[in-house]
Amino acid sequence: MKCIIIALMVSLLITPSFACNLDGTSGIVEDNDLFIPVDKFRNAGLDEEKFNEVIEKIEAIYSPVVTGMGAKLVINRRWSNGTSNANASRQGKKWTVNMYGGLARHETITEDGFALVLCHELGHLVGGAPSMGIYGKPMANEGQSDYFAATKCLRKTFLYDDNSTIVSLMTVPATLSSACMKAFPNKAEQNICIRAGMAGSSVADFFAAIKKLPVAKFETPDPKVVSSTNSSHPAHQCRLDTYFQGSLCEVSFNEDVDSEKMKDEVKGTCHPSLGFTTGLRPLCWFKPKI
């Protein structure tokens, strides 16, 4: 699980909860001290303009959501910081996400992959259950934040893009494209599904690179079955499985998860208790309540 830091803010009488370390060494990926300076040569990754564009686009969607929950969303654009991570925190009515330039400059990170990371961090704040709570301040756990990113946040982000053209420029694995075509009846939904899956592939490649592990693949799902829900960082293949299944979930992105109480794991999801067999949160981290 991301290190949950509890600090007593005596002067403000507020107890903040963090889904990460303040120094960025733990965030969407744990135990990561990779630092990529601004001036380091990039053969992939995002430039500063794209870094800001992605953040602004998603911020415009979710700032009103957080405002409706009685808080203020602050997304810190730390382009000059070489930290290769991202993190989120809640301090009273100020909910913060830190996005770092080092992550955006990593060679595995595509524009869509970077969007997924931001969606994951927002997932900690509004992504529903299963959650992990501190002093009554629930935050969606790691797997749920991944699932929310693919099922809700990326779909809203990609909705009005020229997805047909974007997908046509990608080299899409047959496993992903065929699954998306089977899950969705029209081309527009299929293209968004593919983009979400490819975003997941980018981030899973980042995890593999950071940990010096073989890349995860759509056709080789993690066979692990947990006896209870794991709230910590799942293995990178398991996380790709979550992005993949999240992209296949047929429940509309307009059907909200339990963002307020973060207790109902069924609301707004593809859940086996509702009869779904595709788009489920993988059993390599999730133990459904049926």
Salt bridges, closest charged atoms under 4 A:
GLU30 OE2 - LYS211 NZ 3.15
GLU30 OE1 - HIS233 ND1 3.58
GLU53 OE1 - LYS50 NZ 3.31
GLU59 OE1 - ARG77 NH2 2.62
GLU111 OE1 - LYS50 NZ 3.70
ASP112 OD1 - ARG195 NH2 2.69
GLU121 OE2 - LYS2 NZ 3.22
GLU142 OE1 - LYS2 NZ 3.67
GLU142 OE1 - HIS120 NE2 3.25
GLU142 OE1 - HIS124 NE2 3.61
GLU142 OE1 - HIS233 NE2 3.75
ASP146 OD1 - HIS120 ND1 2.74
ASP146 OD2 - ARG239 NE 2.79
ASP161 OD1 - LYS57 NZ 2.73
ASP161 OD2 - ARG195 NH1 2.85
GLU265 OE2 - HIS271 NE2 2.82
